[in-house]
Amino acid sequence: MAEICSHITSIKTLKVDEEHVCEECVKIGSDWVHLRTCQTCGATLCCDQSPEKHMTKHFHKTQHPVVISAEPGERWLWCYVDEQFAEY
């Protein structure tokens, strides 16, 4: 089993979404498929299966490395830098 990256292991408290909407899709009137929450700033944005792929754009703009799924019942983290997945 691979060692979990330092970006993921450095997270001690999860930032969670309460509204369950993609902030950027709402602004432009677009739809989303699934949501992710940035663990650096708390922004909740749409996934790569969504037309606008706002969370990946957020990563490229900010370099914030780790997101969690904002979907009910899903308990995982993704590190963009190390391309690593971890369940919690």
BELSULCOR-V13880 format. One record per residue. N is the residue number from 1. NEAR is the number of other ideal C-beta (glycine too) atoms within 10 Angstrom. D_FIRST is the distance of its C-alpha to the first C-alpha in Angstrom with 1 decimal. Layout:
n,near,d_first
N,NEAR,D_FIRST
N,NEAR,D_FIRST
This chain:
n,near,d_first
1,3,0.0
2,7,3.8
3,7,6.6
4,14,9.0
5,17,12.2
6,11,15.4
7,19,17.3
8,20,15.5
9,13,15.3
10,10,19.0
11,17,20.1
12,5,21.8
13,6,24.1
14,13,23.7
15,17,26.6
16,11,27.6
17,20,30.2
18,6,33.4
19,10,35.4
20,11,32.9
21,14,34.4
22,27,33.5
23,15,35.8
24,18,36.5
25,18,37.1
26,11,39.6
27,9,41.4
28,9,41.9
29,6,42.2
30,14,39.1
31,10,36.9
32,22,33.1
33,12,30.5
34,15,27.8
35,25,27.6
36,29,25.1
37,21,25.9
38,21,25.4
39,23,24.0
40,16,26.2
41,10,29.6
42,12,29.2
43,20,30.6
44,25,29.9
45,26,30.0
46,27,29.4
47,21,26.4
48,13,26.3
49,9,27.6
50,20,30.7
51,11,33.6
52,18,33.6
53,16,29.8
54,25,30.8
55,28,27.5
56,17,26.4
57,14,29.9
58,23,29.5
59,22,26.3
60,10,28.3
61,8,31.3
62,12,29.8
63,10,26.4
64,18,25.1
65,22,21.3
66,26,19.9
67,26,21.3
68,24,20.8
69,17,22.2
70,24,25.7
71,15,26.0
72,6,27.0
73,5,24.4
74,12,21.4
75,11,19.0
76,12,16.6
77,24,16.5
78,21,16.4
79,21,16.6
80,17,19.1
81,14,18.8
82,15,15.1
83,8,15.0
84,17,12.0
85,11,12.1
86,17,11.4
87,7,13.3
88,9,15.5
